[in-house]
Amino acid sequence: MLAHRRLPAALLLVPLALSASAGPPPEAGPPAAGEVAGRVLSGTGEPVADCAVVPTATSSPAPPIPELASVTGPDGAYRRPLPPGTYTLTATCTSPAGAVRTGEVRGVVVGPGARVAADITLG
């Protein structure tokens, strides 16, 4: 006569756990963001503080980016994470007297996980 043995319940659940985890691979999410960093400089090469730097996507399809400006520090530096794509970066600076100066750099290509340098000179 054949003897029947009872298996522990934990061993019975192992095949269920393995089959549940063996489902289809997860869908790929958006590519990892890169970063653009640089300085805003006057026409004579001096750093300019308190300037707003705004990226505009020029690649197609345009990656979604928050409509927030990065503000330069005392050394004129800015840093901004961006999704992969091609951008124009525009700096707008207002002096205490109210004079507005702008500058831009075009064709800034940001790759996934890349750090790209882009200095902007005011006109």
Secondary structure, DSSP 8 states (H G I E B T S, - for coil): --------HHHHHHHHHHHHHTS------S---EEEEEEEE-TTS-B--S-EEEEEE-SSS--------EE--TTSEEEEEE-SEEEEEEEEEE-TTS-EEEEEEEEEEE-TT-EEE--EE--
